[in-house]
Amino acid sequence: MNCQKEQAEDFYGVLALSIEFDEVVLQILLKIFKREKIQDCLEFLSQDQIQKQVEQEILQLENSSLLSKDQMLQVGKKNIKKITDTLKKIKGHDYNKQTYSLEDYEEIQKELIIKISWEKKIIVFLKFLVHLTALDERYIQCGSNSFHLLVQMKVDLKEQCFENIRIRNTSLIGANLVRCDLSGSEFENIIISGMNLNQAKLFNCKWRNIGIQEQIMLYSHFDQVNQVCFSPNGKFLASCSVDNSIKLWDFKTGKIKSILQGESEIKSVCFSKNSTVLASCCGTFLYLWNLKSGKQISKLIGHMDDINTACFSPNGTKLASCSDDTSIRLWNAKTGQQQLKLEGHEDYVNVVCFSPDGTTLASGSDDNSICLWDVRMGQQKAKLDGHSSCVNSLCYSPDGTTLVSGSSDDSIRLWNVKTGQQKQELKGHEGGVKTVCFSPDGITLASGSDDNSIHLWDVRMGQQKAKLDGHQYQVNTVCFSPDGSTLASCSDDKSIRLWDVKKGQQQAKLDGHQYQVNRVCFSPDGSTLASGSADRSIRLWDVRTGQQQVKLEGHVGWINTVCFSPDGTTLASCSDDMSIRLWDLKTKQSIDRLEGPSSLQNVDIDRTILRICQNPILEAQGALILKGEFVNYQGVDLKSLFKSKGSFILINYKEFKQN
């Protein structure tokens, strides 16, 4: 501690020399340095010509000082000598070698700030050092440390010109640079969280390895986003929208890998098993996309009405689609050629799914029937009649021997896939069955209904194990935890419930959402449950305790889907607000405590970021960006983030003049 105080006092002693500097002389020197394109300021200051140039500049000044011109000339002579001596001392000082924004220098910072805060001339000299980075690379580190200190002291830096400055290895958290000109600036390894760049000019900047503790927001669609899903290999996220497009995202970097444009609303997307091909349902067409090149492989034409869903076979060689035209089509996933047209239904086909071994395809329809199709022969193996209303959902057991169907006739039916015979009719619901789900071991089946209840069924015995009452309105989703011990459900009653599958009892009621909850899903390790609601928020819940871990706000429309990445580190959400957001869950422990600074309570900002980072949000409303680079530590191009904050990404200088 004493050593750090001594270091602070030592450097303060160096900075204190600037108290005798005249601000006008510092401004003149910078002007001369820039005009002469000086790269070694000490060598230039040692030359006789600098004195003459300073004198000429002083003589041209008008009302710049209370001193007379003769007095200013004398001041100039003395100042040049003192400035030169001070720059020599700083050049070899620890302040020009180390990064003072690190925790190791925290005490030194505090001591310096206490001593400097009331010394206006030292503050002016620190600004001089910042500007000097644009010219003499020997002073980049001390200039970077000076910029950090100025920000820490909350010195007014608004509306200033910082063209071409080179700042490295420091933190500028919370810097207020409103309407500043930072054109040509080079930032390397800088933390910019909470920086205010409203109406700043950012032309031809090179900002690399930038640190910013905000979630990546993928905002590119122009209308409601219907679905997002991760690829099986966890590398990509696909989103589809009413705006007729699919966006393929590299979710680790946040970059758009491809924009796959359709011709009408895209209802759903699905990945092949090896994550090389993406299929999309777009009106009456299916599209296949090469994920490596981002190019369309083929446009699959054949359906005569809207396609409702599509799915790849387990081995990825085939694609099945179903449509309101009452048909199912099988396509070669590699060539896009139609292999088979499967006809047999007499009304809309709502859902298709492959058996685990890929040999059989099941389809459910508004004609109340289910059909089983031999994928290799293209023939109907069986037509499963029994339901008296439309079939809403289908699900194979993990071993592929049993198919379960849920219908608007309030019943669930279990079918023997091999014989096509009904094994059991499970009755108990008093409303349409919206969702069915097998437990990971295939022993238990869960069903959710419009009658507000959930039922657990023993598949082997064909009997109801438990009726889970609690929800006040229809149940929208049910899902098992990865180990099968817990069932999660969500409802229009605004609540989420966790149920002990073995006991058939409610473990917890998770309250917090203000409107209906549309979707819940477990993290891959089962420790966290994510929920998305019509109240525009996403919540993360601790499954063990039932406590809310964090509230993720930021969407301005209903949340339609939430899903975890395969490694569980990222959550994706899509909304009616036309955006997809990716939430970094690695720092979940620190999220719990963060509410954001009270000073921002009355500001119209994105509250989500205050919830999930330790620093206030980046502001860049009206900032002008022309060319240049803005890249974070992971290689993410931050221009999309700036754009979402209200910045203007200009194509050329002519566009800037027009605006």
C-alpha positions as CSV (number, residue, x, y, z in Angstrom):
1,M,0.0,0.0,0.0
2,N,2.8,2.5,1.0
3,C,4.7,1.5,-2.2
4,Q,1.6,2.4,-4.3
5,K,1.2,5.7,-2.6
6,E,4.8,6.5,-3.2
7,Q,4.4,5.7,-6.9
8,A,1.3,7.9,-7.1
9,E,3.2,10.8,-5.4
10,D,6.1,10.2,-7.7
11,F,4.1,10.5,-10.9
12,Y,2.0,13.3,-9.5
13,G,5.3,15.2,-9.0
14,V,6.0,14.7,-12.8
15,L,2.5,15.9,-13.7
16,A,2.7,18.8,-11.3
17,L,5.4,20.3,-13.6
18,S,2.6,21.0,-16.1
19,I,1.0,23.5,-13.7
20,E,3.5,26.1,-15.1
21,F,2.5,25.3,-18.7
22,D,0.3,27.8,-20.6
23,E,-2.6,26.0,-22.3
24,V,-2.2,28.1,-25.4
25,V,1.4,26.9,-25.8
26,L,0.2,23.3,-25.6
27,Q,-2.4,24.0,-28.3
28,I,0.1,25.7,-30.5
29,L,2.6,22.7,-30.2
30,L,-0.1,20.3,-31.2
31,K,-1.0,22.4,-34.2
32,I,2.6,22.5,-35.3
33,F,3.1,18.8,-34.7
34,K,0.1,18.0,-36.8
35,R,1.1,20.4,-39.6
36,E,4.7,19.2,-39.7
37,K,3.6,15.5,-39.3
38,I,6.0,15.1,-36.4
39,Q,6.5,11.5,-35.3
40,D,9.3,12.2,-32.7
41,C,8.2,15.1,-30.6
42,L,11.3,15.2,-28.4
43,E,13.7,15.4,-31.4
44,F,11.6,18.2,-32.9
45,L,11.4,20.1,-29.7
46,S,15.2,20.1,-29.4
47,Q,15.5,22.0,-32.7
48,D,15.9,25.7,-32.9
49,Q,13.1,26.1,-35.5
50,I,10.4,25.1,-33.0
51,Q,10.9,28.3,-31.1
52,K,10.4,30.5,-34.2
53,Q,7.3,28.6,-35.2
54,V,5.8,29.0,-31.8
55,E,6.6,32.7,-31.8
56,Q,4.9,33.1,-35.2
57,E,1.8,31.3,-34.0
58,I,1.7,33.5,-30.9
59,L,1.9,36.7,-32.9
60,Q,-1.1,35.5,-35.0
61,L,-3.3,35.0,-31.9
62,E,-6.2,37.3,-31.3
63,N,-7.3,37.9,-27.7
64,S,-6.0,34.5,-26.7
65,S,-4.6,35.5,-23.3
66,L,-4.7,38.2,-20.7
67,L,-0.9,38.5,-21.2
68,S,0.6,40.8,-23.9
69,K,2.2,39.4,-27.0
70,D,5.7,40.1,-25.6
71,Q,4.8,38.4,-22.3
72,M,3.4,35.4,-24.3
73,L,6.6,35.2,-26.3
74,Q,8.6,34.9,-23.1
75,V,6.1,32.3,-21.7
76,G,6.5,30.3,-24.9
77,K,10.3,30.2,-24.6
78,K,10.1,29.0,-21.0
79,N,7.3,26.6,-21.7
80,I,9.0,24.8,-24.5
81,K,11.9,23.9,-22.2
82,K,9.7,22.7,-19.4
83,I,7.4,20.7,-21.7
84,T,10.4,19.0,-23.2
85,D,11.8,18.1,-19.8
86,T,8.5,16.8,-18.7
87,L,7.9,14.7,-21.8
88,K,11.4,13.2,-21.3
89,K,10.5,12.2,-17.7
90,I,7.2,10.7,-18.8
91,K,8.7,8.8,-21.7
92,G,10.8,6.6,-19.3
93,H,8.3,6.5,-16.5
94,D,6.3,3.5,-15.4
95,Y,3.1,5.5,-16.5
96,N,4.3,5.1,-20.1
97,K,4.9,1.3,-19.7
98,Q,2.1,-0.2,-17.6
99,T,-1.7,-0.3,-17.9
100,Y,-3.0,1.8,-15.1
101,S,-6.6,0.6,-15.6
102,L,-5.7,-2.8,-14.2
103,E,-6.7,-3.7,-10.6
104,D,-3.0,-3.8,-9.6
105,Y,-2.9,0.0,-10.1
106,E,-6.3,0.8,-8.5
107,E,-4.8,2.4,-5.4
108,I,-2.4,4.5,-7.5
109,Q,-5.3,5.6,-9.6
110,K,-7.3,6.7,-6.5
111,E,-4.3,8.7,-5.1
112,L,-3.7,10.4,-8.5
113,I,-7.3,11.3,-8.9
114,I,-7.5,12.8,-5.5
115,K,-4.4,15.0,-6.2
116,I,-5.3,15.9,-9.8
117,S,-9.0,16.6,-9.6
118,W,-8.6,20.2,-8.6
119,E,-5.6,21.0,-10.9
120,K,-7.1,22.3,-14.1
121,K,-3.7,22.7,-15.8
122,I,-2.8,19.0,-15.1
123,I,-6.1,18.0,-16.7
124,V,-5.3,20.1,-19.7
125,F,-1.9,18.4,-19.9
126,L,-3.5,14.9,-19.7
127,K,-5.7,15.9,-22.7
128,F,-2.5,17.0,-24.5
129,L,-1.0,13.5,-23.9
130,V,-4.1,11.9,-25.4
131,H,-3.8,14.0,-28.5
132,L,-0.1,13.2,-28.7
133,T,-0.9,9.5,-29.3
134,A,-2.0,10.5,-32.8
135,L,1.5,11.7,-33.6
136,D,4.2,10.0,-31.6
137,E,3.8,6.3,-30.9
138,R,6.3,6.5,-28.0
139,Y,3.5,8.1,-25.9
140,I,0.6,5.8,-26.7
141,Q,0.6,4.1,-23.4
142,C,0.8,7.2,-21.3
143,G,-1.8,8.8,-23.5
144,S,-4.1,5.8,-23.1
145,N,-3.6,5.9,-19.3
146,S,-4.4,9.7,-19.4
147,F,-7.6,9.0,-21.3
148,H,-8.6,6.5,-18.7
149,L,-7.9,8.9,-15.8
150,L,-9.9,11.7,-17.5
151,V,-12.9,9.3,-17.9
152,Q,-12.5,8.2,-14.2
153,M,-12.5,11.8,-13.1
154,K,-15.6,12.5,-15.2
155,V,-13.8,15.3,-17.0
156,D,-16.1,17.0,-19.6
157,L,-14.9,15.5,-22.9
158,K,-18.0,16.3,-25.0
159,E,-17.9,17.9,-28.4
160,Q,-14.1,17.6,-28.7
161,C,-11.9,16.5,-31.6
162,F,-10.0,13.3,-31.0
163,E,-9.1,12.6,-34.6
164,N,-6.5,9.9,-35.2
165,I,-5.8,9.2,-31.5
166,R,-4.3,5.8,-30.8
167,I,-5.5,4.2,-27.6
168,R,-4.5,0.8,-26.4
169,N,-4.9,-1.6,-23.5
170,T,-7.2,0.4,-21.2
171,S,-10.7,0.8,-20.1
172,L,-13.0,3.7,-21.2
173,I,-16.0,2.5,-19.3
174,G,-18.7,5.2,-19.2
175,A,-16.7,7.7,-21.2
176,N,-19.0,10.6,-22.3
177,L,-17.9,11.4,-25.8
178,V,-21.2,12.9,-27.1
179,R,-20.7,14.7,-30.5
180,C,-16.9,14.0,-30.4
181,D,-15.0,13.6,-33.6
182,L,-13.1,10.3,-33.3
183,S,-12.5,9.8,-37.0
184,G,-9.3,7.9,-37.8
185,S,-9.0,6.8,-34.2
186,E,-7.3,3.4,-33.5
187,F,-8.6,1.5,-30.4
188,E,-6.9,-1.8,-29.5
189,N,-7.9,-3.9,-26.6
190,I,-10.2,-1.2,-25.2
191,I,-13.3,-1.7,-23.0
192,I,-16.1,0.6,-24.3
193,S,-19.0,-0.6,-22.1
194,G,-21.2,2.3,-21.2
195,M,-19.5,4.7,-23.5
196,N,-21.8,7.5,-24.8
197,L,-21.1,8.1,-28.5
198,N,-24.4,9.8,-29.3
199,Q,-23.9,11.9,-32.5
200,A,-20.2,11.1,-32.6
201,K,-18.3,11.1,-35.9
202,L,-16.7,7.8,-36.5
203,F,-15.1,7.9,-39.9
204,N,-12.4,5.3,-40.9
205,C,-11.9,4.1,-37.4
206,K,-9.9,1.0,-36.5
207,W,-11.4,-0.4,-33.3
208,R,-10.1,-3.9,-32.7
209,N,-10.3,-6.4,-29.8
210,I,-13.0,-4.2,-28.3
211,G,-14.5,-5.3,-25.0
212,I,-18.2,-4.6,-24.5
213,Q,-20.3,-6.5,-21.9
214,E,-23.6,-6.7,-23.7
215,Q,-25.5,-9.5,-25.2
216,I,-25.4,-9.8,-29.0
217,M,-28.6,-8.7,-30.5
218,L,-29.3,-10.1,-34.0
219,Y,-31.6,-7.4,-35.4
220,S,-32.1,-7.9,-39.1
221,H,-35.6,-9.2,-39.9
222,F,-38.2,-6.7,-40.9
223,D,-41.3,-8.5,-39.5
224,Q,-42.3,-11.1,-36.9
225,V,-39.8,-13.9,-36.3
226,N,-41.6,-17.2,-36.2
227,Q,-38.9,-19.6,-35.1
228,V,-35.2,-20.0,-34.2
229,C,-33.3,-23.3,-33.9
230,F,-29.7,-24.3,-33.3
231,S,-27.9,-26.7,-35.7
232,P,-27.1,-30.1,-34.3
233,N,-23.4,-29.3,-34.2
234,G,-24.1,-26.1,-32.2
235,K,-22.3,-23.8,-34.6
236,F,-25.3,-22.0,-36.2
237,L,-28.6,-20.5,-35.4
238,A,-31.3,-20.2,-38.0
239,S,-34.2,-17.8,-37.8
240,C,-37.2,-17.4,-40.0
241,S,-39.7,-14.6,-40.4
242,V,-42.8,-13.2,-41.8
243,D,-40.5,-10.9,-43.8
244,N,-39.9,-13.9,-46.1
245,S,-36.3,-14.4,-45.1
246,I,-34.1,-16.8,-43.2
247,K,-31.0,-15.5,-41.4
248,L,-28.2,-17.9,-40.7
249,W,-26.1,-16.8,-37.8
250,D,-22.7,-17.8,-36.5
251,F,-23.9,-17.5,-32.9
252,K,-20.4,-17.6,-31.4
253,T,-19.4,-14.4,-33.2
254,G,-22.9,-12.9,-33.7
255,K,-22.2,-12.4,-37.4
256,I,-24.8,-13.0,-40.1
257,K,-23.3,-15.9,-42.0
258,S,-26.0,-15.8,-44.7
259,I,-29.3,-14.2,-45.5
260,L,-31.5,-16.7,-47.2
261,Q,-34.3,-14.8,-48.9
262,G,-37.7,-16.5,-49.7
263,E,-40.7,-15.3,-51.5
264,S,-43.2,-15.3,-48.7
265,E,-43.5,-15.8,-45.0
266,I,-41.2,-18.5,-43.7
267,K,-43.0,-20.6,-41.1
268,S,-40.2,-23.0,-40.0
269,V,-36.7,-24.1,-40.5
270,C,-34.8,-27.3,-39.7
271,F,-31.2,-28.5,-39.9
272,S,-29.8,-31.7,-41.4
273,K,-28.0,-33.9,-38.8
274,N,-24.5,-32.9,-40.0
275,S,-25.5,-29.2,-40.0
276,T,-24.4,-28.7,-43.6
277,V,-27.9,-28.1,-45.1
278,L,-30.8,-26.0,-43.9
279,A,-34.4,-26.5,-45.1
280,S,-37.1,-23.8,-44.9
281,C,-40.8,-23.8,-45.4
282,C,-41.8,-20.7,-47.4
283,G,-45.3,-20.6,-48.6
284,T,-45.8,-23.4,-51.1
285,F,-42.0,-23.9,-51.6
286,L,-39.2,-25.6,-49.7
287,Y,-35.7,-24.2,-50.0
288,L,-32.4,-26.1,-49.4
289,W,-29.4,-24.0,-48.4
290,N,-25.8,-24.8,-48.3
291,L,-24.6,-23.6,-45.0
292,K,-21.0,-23.4,-45.9
293,S,-21.5,-21.1,-48.9
294,G,-24.8,-19.6,-47.8
295,K,-26.1,-20.2,-51.3
296,Q,-29.4,-21.8,-52.2
297,I,-29.0,-25.4,-53.3
298,S,-32.4,-25.8,-54.7
299,K,-36.0,-24.6,-54.6
300,L,-38.3,-27.5,-54.1
301,I,-41.5,-27.0,-56.1
302,G,-44.4,-29.4,-55.8
303,H,-46.8,-28.4,-53.0
304,M,-49.9,-26.5,-54.1
305,D,-50.7,-24.9,-50.8
306,D,-48.8,-23.6,-47.7
307,I,-46.3,-26.0,-46.2
308,N,-46.7,-26.4,-42.4
309,T,-43.6,-28.1,-41.4
310,A,-40.6,-30.1,-42.6
311,C,-38.1,-32.4,-41.0
312,F,-34.9,-34.3,-42.0
313,S,-34.6,-38.0,-41.7
314,P,-32.2,-39.1,-38.9
315,N,-29.4,-39.8,-41.4
316,G,-30.0,-36.5,-43.2
317,T,-30.5,-38.0,-46.6
318,K,-34.2,-37.3,-46.9
319,L,-36.5,-34.3,-46.2
320,A,-40.2,-34.7,-45.5
321,S,-42.7,-31.9,-45.8
322,C,-46.4,-31.6,-45.2
323,S,-48.9,-29.1,-46.5
324,D,-52.4,-27.7,-46.5
325,D,-52.7,-29.3,-50.0
326,T,-53.2,-32.6,-48.1
327,S,-50.0,-34.2,-49.4
328,I,-46.6,-35.2,-48.0
329,R,-43.5,-35.0,-50.1
330,L,-40.2,-36.8,-49.7
331,W,-37.2,-35.0,-51.2
332,N,-33.6,-36.0,-51.8
333,A,-31.8,-33.7,-49.3
334,K,-28.7,-33.6,-51.5
335,T,-30.1,-32.9,-54.9
336,G,-33.5,-31.3,-53.9
337,Q,-35.3,-33.6,-56.2
338,Q,-38.7,-34.9,-55.2
339,Q,-38.6,-38.6,-54.6
340,L,-42.1,-39.4,-53.6
341,K,-45.5,-37.8,-53.2
342,L,-47.4,-39.4,-50.4
343,E,-51.2,-39.0,-50.8
344,G,-53.8,-40.4,-48.5
345,H,-55.0,-37.6,-46.2
346,E,-58.2,-35.7,-47.1
347,D,-57.5,-32.4,-45.2
348,Y,-54.6,-30.2,-44.1
349,V,-51.5,-32.2,-42.9
350,N,-50.3,-30.5,-39.7
351,V,-47.3,-32.5,-38.7
352,V,-44.8,-35.1,-39.8
353,C,-42.0,-36.9,-37.9
354,F,-39.5,-39.6,-38.7
355,S,-39.1,-42.7,-36.6
356,P,-35.8,-42.9,-34.7
357,D,-34.4,-45.4,-37.3
358,G,-35.6,-43.3,-40.2
359,T,-37.6,-46.1,-41.9
360,T,-41.0,-44.8,-41.2
361,L,-42.7,-41.4,-41.4
362,A,-45.8,-40.5,-39.4
363,S,-48.2,-37.7,-40.4
364,G,-51.1,-36.2,-38.6
365,S,-54.0,-34.3,-40.3
366,D,-57.1,-32.3,-39.9
367,D,-58.9,-35.3,-41.4
368,N,-58.5,-36.8,-37.9
369,S,-56.2,-39.6,-39.1
370,I,-52.6,-40.5,-38.8
371,C,-50.7,-42.2,-41.6
372,L,-47.6,-44.3,-41.4
373,W,-45.4,-44.4,-44.5
374,D,-42.7,-46.7,-45.6
375,V,-39.9,-44.3,-46.5
376,R,-38.0,-46.7,-48.7
377,M,-41.0,-48.0,-50.7
378,G,-43.0,-44.8,-50.6
379,Q,-46.1,-46.7,-49.7
380,Q,-48.6,-46.2,-46.9
381,K,-48.0,-48.9,-44.3
382,A,-51.1,-48.1,-42.2
383,K,-53.8,-45.5,-41.7
384,L,-54.5,-45.0,-38.0
385,D,-58.1,-44.1,-37.5
386,G,-59.6,-43.4,-34.1
387,H,-59.5,-39.7,-33.4
388,S,-62.7,-37.8,-34.0
389,S,-61.0,-34.4,-34.5
390,C,-57.8,-33.0,-35.9
391,V,-54.4,-34.4,-34.9
392,N,-52.3,-31.6,-33.3
393,S,-49.1,-33.4,-32.3
394,L,-47.1,-36.6,-32.8
395,C,-44.1,-38.1,-30.9
396,Y,-42.2,-41.3,-31.3
397,S,-41.0,-43.1,-28.2
398,P,-37.2,-43.1,-27.9
399,D,-37.0,-46.8,-28.9
400,G,-39.2,-46.1,-32.0
401,T,-41.8,-48.9,-31.2
402,T,-44.6,-46.6,-30.1
403,L,-46.2,-43.5,-31.7
404,V,-48.3,-41.2,-29.5
405,S,-50.8,-38.7,-30.9
406,G,-52.6,-35.8,-29.3
407,S,-55.9,-34.5,-30.8
408,S,-58.5,-31.8,-30.4
409,D,-61.0,-34.6,-29.5
410,D,-59.5,-34.5,-26.0
411,S,-57.8,-37.9,-26.4
412,I,-54.3,-39.3,-26.6
413,R,-53.7,-42.5,-28.5
414,L,-50.7,-44.9,-28.4
415,W,-50.0,-46.9,-31.6
416,N,-47.9,-49.9,-32.3
417,V,-45.7,-48.8,-35.1
418,K,-44.9,-52.3,-36.3
419,T,-48.5,-53.4,-36.7
420,G,-50.3,-50.1,-37.0
421,Q,-52.7,-51.1,-34.3
422,Q,-53.9,-48.9,-31.5
423,K,-52.4,-50.0,-28.3
424,Q,-54.2,-47.7,-25.9
425,E,-56.6,-44.7,-25.9
426,L,-55.7,-42.5,-23.0
427,K,-58.7,-40.6,-21.8
428,G,-58.9,-38.0,-19.1
429,H,-58.5,-34.6,-20.6
430,E,-61.6,-32.5,-21.0
431,G,-60.2,-30.3,-23.7
432,G,-58.0,-30.5,-26.8
433,V,-54.6,-32.0,-26.4
434,K,-52.1,-29.4,-27.6
435,T,-48.8,-31.0,-26.7
436,V,-47.3,-34.5,-25.9
437,C,-43.9,-35.4,-24.8
438,F,-42.0,-38.7,-23.9
439,S,-39.7,-38.8,-21.0
440,P,-36.0,-39.6,-22.0
441,D,-36.4,-43.2,-20.9
442,G,-39.7,-43.6,-22.8
443,I,-41.6,-44.9,-19.8
444,T,-43.6,-41.8,-19.0
445,L,-45.7,-39.6,-21.3
446,A,-46.8,-36.1,-20.5
447,S,-49.7,-34.3,-22.2
448,G,-50.9,-30.7,-21.9
449,S,-54.4,-29.6,-22.8
450,D,-56.8,-26.8,-23.3
451,D,-58.5,-28.0,-20.1
452,N,-55.7,-26.4,-18.1
453,S,-54.4,-29.7,-16.9
454,I,-51.3,-31.9,-17.5
455,H,-51.5,-35.7,-17.3
456,L,-48.7,-38.1,-16.7
457,W,-49.2,-41.6,-18.2
458,D,-47.5,-44.9,-17.7
459,V,-46.8,-46.0,-21.3
460,R,-46.2,-49.6,-20.5
461,M,-49.4,-50.0,-18.6
462,G,-51.4,-47.5,-20.6
463,Q,-52.7,-45.9,-17.4
464,Q,-52.7,-42.4,-16.0
465,K,-50.1,-42.0,-13.3
466,A,-51.1,-38.6,-12.2
467,K,-53.2,-35.6,-13.0
468,L,-51.3,-32.4,-12.5
469,D,-53.7,-29.6,-11.7
470,G,-52.7,-26.0,-10.9
471,H,-52.8,-24.0,-14.2
472,Q,-55.8,-21.8,-14.5
473,Y,-55.8,-21.6,-18.3
474,Q,-54.6,-23.7,-21.3
475,V,-51.2,-25.4,-21.1
476,N,-49.0,-24.3,-24.0
477,T,-45.9,-26.4,-23.6
478,V,-44.7,-29.4,-21.5
479,C,-41.1,-30.7,-21.5
480,F,-39.0,-33.1,-19.5
481,S,-35.7,-32.3,-17.9
482,P,-32.8,-34.2,-19.5
483,D,-32.8,-36.8,-16.6
484,G,-36.5,-37.2,-16.8
485,S,-37.1,-36.4,-13.1
486,T,-38.8,-33.0,-13.6
487,L,-41.5,-31.8,-15.9
488,A,-41.9,-28.1,-16.7
489,S,-45.1,-26.6,-18.1
490,C,-46.3,-23.1,-19.0
491,S,-49.7,-21.6,-19.5
492,D,-51.8,-18.7,-20.5
493,D,-52.3,-18.1,-16.8
494,K,-48.9,-16.4,-16.7
495,S,-47.3,-19.1,-14.6
496,I,-44.7,-21.8,-15.0
497,R,-44.9,-25.0,-13.0
498,L,-42.3,-27.6,-12.1
499,W,-43.5,-31.1,-11.3
500,D,-41.9,-34.0,-9.6
501,V,-42.5,-36.8,-12.1
502,K,-42.0,-39.6,-9.7
503,K,-44.3,-38.2,-7.0
504,G,-46.7,-36.6,-9.5
505,Q,-46.7,-33.5,-7.4
506,Q,-46.0,-29.8,-8.0
507,Q,-42.5,-28.9,-6.9
508,A,-42.8,-25.2,-7.5
509,K,-44.8,-22.4,-9.1
510,L,-42.7,-19.9,-10.9
511,D,-44.4,-16.5,-10.9
512,G,-43.1,-13.4,-12.5
513,H,-44.4,-13.1,-16.0
514,Q,-47.2,-10.5,-16.5
515,Y,-48.9,-12.2,-19.5
516,Q,-49.2,-15.7,-21.0
517,V,-46.0,-17.9,-21.1
518,N,-45.6,-19.3,-24.6
519,R,-42.5,-21.5,-24.3
520,V,-40.3,-23.2,-21.7
521,C,-37.1,-25.3,-22.2
522,F,-34.5,-26.8,-20.1
523,S,-30.8,-26.2,-20.4
524,P,-28.8,-29.2,-21.6
525,D,-27.6,-29.9,-18.0
526,G,-31.1,-29.5,-16.6
527,S,-30.1,-26.9,-14.0
528,T,-31.8,-24.0,-15.6
529,L,-35.2,-23.4,-17.2
530,A,-35.8,-20.6,-19.7
531,S,-39.2,-19.1,-20.3
532,G,-40.5,-16.7,-22.9
533,S,-43.7,-14.7,-22.6
534,A,-46.1,-12.3,-24.2
535,D,-44.9,-9.8,-21.6
536,R,-41.8,-9.4,-23.8
537,S,-39.4,-10.8,-21.2
538,I,-37.4,-14.0,-20.8
539,R,-36.7,-15.4,-17.4
540,L,-34.1,-17.9,-16.3
541,W,-35.0,-20.1,-13.3
542,D,-33.0,-22.3,-11.0
543,V,-34.6,-25.7,-11.3
544,R,-33.4,-26.9,-7.9
545,T,-34.7,-23.9,-5.9
546,G,-37.4,-22.6,-8.2
547,Q,-36.0,-19.1,-7.8
548,Q,-35.7,-16.6,-10.6
549,Q,-32.1,-16.1,-11.5
550,V,-32.5,-13.3,-14.0
551,K,-35.0,-11.4,-16.0
552,L,-33.8,-10.7,-19.6
553,E,-35.6,-7.7,-21.0
554,G,-35.0,-6.1,-24.3
555,H,-37.5,-7.4,-26.8
556,V,-40.4,-5.1,-27.6
557,G,-42.8,-7.8,-28.8
558,W,-44.1,-11.2,-27.7
559,I,-41.5,-13.9,-27.2
560,N,-42.3,-16.8,-29.5
561,T,-39.5,-19.2,-28.9
562,V,-36.5,-19.7,-26.6
563,C,-33.9,-22.4,-27.0
564,F,-30.5,-23.2,-25.5
565,S,-27.5,-23.8,-27.6
566,P,-26.2,-27.5,-27.4
567,D,-23.4,-26.5,-25.1
568,G,-25.8,-24.5,-22.8
569,T,-23.7,-21.3,-22.8
570,T,-26.1,-19.3,-25.0
571,L,-29.9,-18.7,-25.1
572,A,-31.6,-17.6,-28.3
573,S,-34.9,-15.9,-28.4
574,C,-37.2,-14.6,-31.2
575,S,-40.0,-12.2,-31.0
576,D,-42.8,-10.4,-32.8
577,D,-40.5,-7.3,-32.7
578,M,-38.6,-8.8,-35.7
579,S,-35.4,-9.4,-33.7
580,I,-33.5,-12.4,-32.5
581,R,-31.4,-12.0,-29.4
582,L,-28.5,-14.1,-28.1
583,W,-27.9,-14.1,-24.4
584,D,-24.5,-15.0,-22.9
585,L,-25.2,-17.2,-20.0
586,K,-21.6,-17.8,-18.9
587,T,-21.7,-15.0,-16.4
588,K,-25.0,-16.0,-14.9
589,Q,-23.7,-15.8,-11.3
590,S,-23.0,-12.1,-11.6
591,I,-26.2,-11.4,-13.4
592,D,-28.3,-12.0,-10.3
593,R,-27.1,-8.9,-8.5
594,L,-27.1,-6.4,-11.3
595,E,-29.9,-3.8,-11.7
596,G,-28.0,-1.0,-13.4
597,P,-27.1,2.5,-12.1
598,S,-29.8,4.5,-10.4
599,S,-28.8,7.6,-12.4
600,L,-30.3,6.0,-15.5
601,Q,-33.7,5.3,-14.1
602,N,-35.5,8.1,-16.1
603,V,-33.7,7.4,-19.3
604,D,-35.4,5.6,-22.2
605,I,-32.9,2.7,-22.6
606,D,-32.7,-1.0,-23.1
607,R,-33.1,-2.3,-19.6
608,T,-31.9,-5.8,-20.6
609,I,-28.3,-4.8,-20.8
610,L,-28.4,-3.3,-17.4
611,R,-29.6,-6.6,-16.1
612,I,-26.8,-8.7,-17.7
613,C,-23.6,-6.6,-17.5
614,Q,-21.7,-4.9,-14.8
615,N,-21.6,-1.6,-16.7
616,P,-24.1,0.9,-18.1
617,I,-25.1,0.5,-21.7
618,L,-23.3,1.7,-24.8
619,E,-25.2,4.7,-26.3
620,A,-24.7,5.6,-30.0
621,Q,-27.8,7.3,-31.1
622,G,-27.1,9.4,-34.2
623,A,-23.4,8.4,-34.4
624,L,-22.1,8.5,-38.0
625,I,-20.0,5.5,-39.1
626,L,-18.2,5.5,-42.4
627,K,-16.1,2.6,-43.4
628,G,-13.5,1.4,-40.7
629,E,-13.5,-1.5,-38.4
630,F,-15.4,-2.2,-35.1
631,V,-14.6,-5.7,-33.9
632,N,-14.8,-7.2,-30.4
633,Y,-12.6,-9.8,-28.8
634,Q,-14.4,-12.7,-30.5
635,G,-14.2,-11.2,-33.9
636,V,-17.8,-9.9,-33.9
637,D,-18.4,-7.0,-36.2
638,L,-20.1,-4.5,-33.9
639,K,-21.6,-2.3,-36.6
640,S,-24.9,-4.2,-36.2
641,L,-24.8,-3.4,-32.5
642,F,-24.2,0.3,-33.3
643,K,-27.0,0.2,-35.8
644,S,-29.4,-1.2,-33.2
645,K,-28.4,1.7,-31.0
646,G,-29.5,4.2,-33.6
647,S,-26.2,4.8,-35.4
648,F,-26.1,5.6,-39.1
649,I,-23.9,3.2,-41.2
650,L,-23.0,5.3,-44.2
651,I,-22.0,3.9,-47.6
652,N,-19.9,6.8,-48.7
653,Y,-19.1,10.5,-48.0
654,K,-21.7,11.7,-50.4
655,E,-24.4,10.0,-48.3
656,F,-23.0,11.9,-45.3
657,K,-23.3,15.2,-47.0
658,Q,-26.9,14.5,-48.1
659,N,-27.9,13.6,-44.6
